[in-house]
Amino acid sequence: MRWWGADWTRDDGRPLSLDENQLLMALPGKLSAPQGWKARDPETVSGARALNACQEETASNCAGLAAAGGGRYYRDGDSDEKIKCSVYAFDTVDNASVAMKGTVAQERQDAGSGARDLKVDTGAEAAEAFADGDGDAEVVMRGGAVVIRMQGAEIVDEKILGEFARLQIDRVRKAASGQNPDA
């Protein structure tokens, strides 16, 4: 499997994606939390629950959805800062692109006129990042046929968002190859 650069395909040419077990490894866990942060146990959903969650969050039909799940990071102490990660794996890049496009459109609309673009280094194949006027941020990324949505509550710092984005992208890449990112 090729790892770095813009190539998000497997050796056989298929797009990078995740099955349900790989997705569980890719989600935030207690061992993956950076210093000063804690993570809540990750959760995958399947069947109708996965489809409903995907359709609600991405404002798309979620055609080709293969796996879905999420997890959260919390700042240690009394801070209200947290980052929620949702990960959706699809069968094709086109289906993932539609879901990413729907997510970005819906969240930009929800952010309203106070939305401002952020420059976040994600390491993803495609990404958009923006903040609303309330101190919250959205980072929506796609690598291969996987869409990752990171919601930062009380976080708009581009450096922190980039750290978590790259962490999540790295976890997806490793899990897609069958490696446990926490190993």
Salt bridges, closest charged atoms under 4 A:
ASP7 OD2 - ARG2 NE 2.39
ASP12 OD2 - ARG14 NE 2.69
ASP41 OD1 - LYS30 NZ 3.93
GLU43 OE2 - ARG49 NH2 3.51
GLU57 OE2 - ARG149 NH1 3.30
GLU81 OE1 - ARG75 NE 2.69
GLU107 OE1 - ARG149 NH2 3.04
ASP117 OD1 - ARG108 NH2 2.64
ASP121 OD2 - ARG166 NH1 3.77
GLU125 OE1 - ARG142 NH1 2.88
GLU128 OE1 - ARG108 NH2 3.36
GLU138 OE2 - ARG149 NH2 2.75
ASP170 OD2 - LYS174 NZ 3.29
ASP182 OD1 - ARG171 NH1 2.88
